[in-house]
Amino acid sequence: MRPVLKRNYEGQVCSIAGALELIGERWTLLIVRDLFLGVRRFDDLQGDLGIARNVLRDRLNRLVDEGIVRKRRYQERPERFEYVLTEKGVDLWPVLHSMLTWGDRYAAPENGPATLVEHRGCGGRIDDRRICESCGTAVGPHDVKARPGPGARPGRHPLLRAAA
Amino acid sequence: MRPVLKRNYEGQVCSIAGALELIGERWTLLIVRDLFLGVRRFDDLQGDLGIARNVLRDRLNRLVDEGIVRKRRYQERPERFEYVLTEKGVDLWPVLHSMLTWGDRYAAPENGPATLVEHRGCGGRIDDRRICESCGTAVGPHDVKARPGPGARPGRHPLLRAAA
């Protein structure tokens, strides 16, 4: 088994510390967010996040090493790859959703949330326990869709960018 | 209104990015975790986290500035303070709980989770939607208690440390 505790968290025997060790880095959760939103190619991720290519490459490699993301070939000649979440990665959805909920309350753009999450089935809003406020279904990551909210800015939101 | 977007996240109009800006720093969520567990005094936090005092002071000041934590005087002569979560801080519980759940599955100590969270009312386990598996109650942060789990190590777990 790989050692869970190392580096700065040495001595922290805790699953939260363990989770932070894997995903606590500033950019990592934003990469995972973009993968959830369907931004999967290196150049698209780089364009959306606006981080240095070597930093992005490093973070993606770390996510692949940790089994949170895998590379998938989408073109043969020349070979091109995109990045997709593994099950371990998809299981981060509750973490992202709880951060989104808290962020919507305390750290949203002035105009309101940039992203709204709704139940694919009925269009209802998803509450902070990931239950559809409209039909009461306990939803998973495949049951929802994200759409640009009032705080989204054209050209700045991965969903609007994809639609452009 | 304070600018939500700055520094490294410039251009990221997103509540997740906004949340990460406030709580994304490596140690910050572990400080919040300790405050939830009842570790509230500077020296106790420093002892439990094992980080440099100036780093801890810096992170605590940031949390106070952001309204996530407030200082409370617990002794007059000499004046001594402890740190407690504000409502904004307590509202981070879903974020911590979702990280705990994911970490228990993917990044727990070898012996199992170091911390178990149970419903204060009936002792039931809390599922990943923060619903009691035993009685079905949707629980809030004040309805649960944490106790050391199989992966806890004496002297290394804030709850065991407090009991010593």
HADDOCK unambig.tbl for C-alpha pairs under 7 A between the chains (distance, minus, plus):
assign (segid A and resid 4 and name CA) (segid B and resid 107 and name CA) 6.38 0.50 0.50
assign (segid A and resid 4 and name CA) (segid B and resid 109 and name CA) 6.68 0.50 0.50
assign (segid A and resid 11 and name CA) (segid B and resid 156 and name CA) 6.97 0.50 0.50
assign (segid A and resid 13 and name CA) (segid B and resid 109 and name CA) 6.43 0.50 0.50
assign (segid A and resid 13 and name CA) (segid B and resid 114 and name CA) 6.36 0.50 0.50
assign (segid A and resid 13 and name CA) (segid B and resid 152 and name CA) 6.74 0.50 0.50
assign (segid A and resid 14 and name CA) (segid B and resid 108 and name CA) 6.71 0.50 0.50
assign (segid A and resid 14 and name CA) (segid B and resid 113 and name CA) 6.99 0.50 0.50
assign (segid A and resid 14 and name CA) (segid B and resid 114 and name CA) 5.37 0.50 0.50
assign (segid A and resid 15 and name CA) (segid B and resid 100 and name CA) 5.39 0.50 0.50
assign (segid A and resid 15 and name CA) (segid B and resid 103 and name CA) 4.40 0.50 0.50
assign (segid A and resid 15 and name CA) (segid B and resid 104 and name CA) 5.29 0.50 0.50
assign (segid A and resid 15 and name CA) (segid B and resid 107 and name CA) 5.83 0.50 0.50
assign (segid A and resid 15 and name CA) (segid B and resid 108 and name CA) 4.86 0.50 0.50
assign (segid A and resid 15 and name CA) (segid B and resid 113 and name CA) 6.48 0.50 0.50
assign (segid A and resid 15 and name CA) (segid B and resid 114 and name CA) 6.94 0.50 0.50
assign (segid A and resid 16 and name CA) (segid B and resid 99 and name CA) 5.59 0.50 0.50
assign (segid A and resid 16 and name CA) (segid B and resid 100 and name CA) 4.87 0.50 0.50
assign (segid A and resid 16 and name CA) (segid B and resid 103 and name CA) 5.78 0.50 0.50
assign (segid A and resid 17 and name CA) (segid B and resid 30 and name CA) 6.95 0.50 0.50
assign (segid A and resid 18 and name CA) (segid B and resid 103 and name CA) 5.92 0.50 0.50
assign (segid A and resid 18 and name CA) (segid B and resid 107 and name CA) 4.94 0.50 0.50
assign (segid A and resid 18 and name CA) (segid B and resid 108 and name CA) 6.42 0.50 0.50
assign (segid A and resid 19 and name CA) (segid B and resid 99 and name CA) 6.21 0.50 0.50
assign (segid A and resid 19 and name CA) (segid B and resid 102 and name CA) 7.00 0.50 0.50
assign (segid A and resid 19 and name CA) (segid B and resid 103 and name CA) 4.76 0.50 0.50
assign (segid A and resid 19 and name CA) (segid B and resid 107 and name CA) 5.93 0.50 0.50
assign (segid A and resid 20 and name CA) (segid B and resid 26 and name CA) 7.00 0.50 0.50
assign (segid A and resid 24 and name CA) (segid B and resid 24 and name CA) 6.72 0.50 0.50
assign (segid A and resid 24 and name CA) (segid B and resid 26 and name CA) 5.80 0.50 0.50
assign (segid A and resid 25 and name CA) (segid B and resid 26 and name CA) 6.73 0.50 0.50
assign (segid A and resid 26 and name CA) (segid B and resid 24 and name CA) 5.83 0.50 0.50
assign (segid A and resid 26 and name CA) (segid B and resid 25 and name CA) 6.76 0.50 0.50
assign (segid A and resid 30 and name CA) (segid B and resid 17 and name CA) 6.93 0.50 0.50
assign (segid A and resid 92 and name CA) (segid B and resid 102 and name CA) 6.83 0.50 0.50
assign (segid A and resid 94 and name CA) (segid B and resid 98 and name CA) 5.82 0.50 0.50
assign (segid A and resid 95 and name CA) (segid B and resid 95 and name CA) 5.91 0.50 0.50
assign (segid A and resid 95 and name CA) (segid B and resid 98 and name CA) 5.11 0.50 0.50
assign (segid A and resid 95 and name CA) (segid B and resid 99 and name CA) 5.90 0.50 0.50
assign (segid A and resid 98 and name CA) (segid B and resid 94 and name CA) 5.81 0.50 0.50
assign (segid A and resid 98 and name CA) (segid B and resid 95 and name CA) 5.09 0.50 0.50
assign (segid A and resid 99 and name CA) (segid B and resid 16 and name CA) 5.57 0.50 0.50
assign (segid A and resid 99 and name CA) (segid B and resid 19 and name CA) 6.20 0.50 0.50
assign (segid A and resid 99 and name CA) (segid B and resid 95 and name CA) 5.90 0.50 0.50
assign (segid A and resid 100 and name CA) (segid B and resid 15 and name CA) 5.37 0.50 0.50
assign (segid A and resid 100 and name CA) (segid B and resid 16 and name CA) 4.87 0.50 0.50
assign (segid A and resid 102 and name CA) (segid B and resid 19 and name CA) 7.00 0.50 0.50
assign (segid A and resid 102 and name CA) (segid B and resid 92 and name CA) 6.82 0.50 0.50
assign (segid A and resid 103 and name CA) (segid B and resid 15 and name CA) 4.39 0.50 0.50
assign (segid A and resid 103 and name CA) (segid B and resid 16 and name CA) 5.77 0.50 0.50
assign (segid A and resid 103 and name CA) (segid B and resid 18 and name CA) 5.91 0.50 0.50
assign (segid A and resid 103 and name CA) (segid B and resid 19 and name CA) 4.77 0.50 0.50
assign (segid A and resid 104 and name CA) (segid B and resid 15 and name CA) 5.28 0.50 0.50
assign (segid A and resid 107 and name CA) (segid B and resid 4 and name CA) 6.41 0.50 0.50
assign (segid A and resid 107 and name CA) (segid B and resid 15 and name CA) 5.83 0.50 0.50
assign (segid A and resid 107 and name CA) (segid B and resid 18 and name CA) 4.93 0.50 0.50
assign (segid A and resid 107 and name CA) (segid B and resid 19 and name CA) 5.94 0.50 0.50
assign (segid A and resid 108 and name CA) (segid B and resid 14 and name CA) 6.70 0.50 0.50
assign (segid A and resid 108 and name CA) (segid B and resid 15 and name CA) 4.86 0.50 0.50
assign (segid A and resid 108 and name CA) (segid B and resid 18 and name CA) 6.42 0.50 0.50
assign (segid A and resid 109 and name CA) (segid B and resid 4 and name CA) 6.67 0.50 0.50
assign (segid A and resid 109 and name CA) (segid B and resid 13 and name CA) 6.41 0.50 0.50
assign (segid A and resid 113 and name CA) (segid B and resid 14 and name CA) 6.99 0.50 0.50
assign (segid A and resid 113 and name CA) (segid B and resid 15 and name CA) 6.48 0.50 0.50
assign (segid A and resid 114 and name CA) (segid B and resid 13 and name CA) 6.38 0.50 0.50
assign (segid A and resid 114 and name CA) (segid B and resid 14 and name CA) 5.40 0.50 0.50
assign (segid A and resid 114 and name CA) (segid B and resid 15 and name CA) 6.97 0.50 0.50
assign (segid A and resid 129 and name CA) (segid B and resid 129 and name CA) 4.91 0.50 0.50
assign (segid A and resid 129 and name CA) (segid B and resid 130 and name CA) 6.99 0.50 0.50
assign (segid A and resid 130 and name CA) (segid B and resid 129 and name CA) 7.00 0.50 0.50
assign (segid A and resid 152 and name CA) (segid B and resid 13 and name CA) 6.76 0.50 0.50
assign (segid A and resid 156 and name CA) (segid B and resid 11 and name CA) 6.98 0.50 0.50
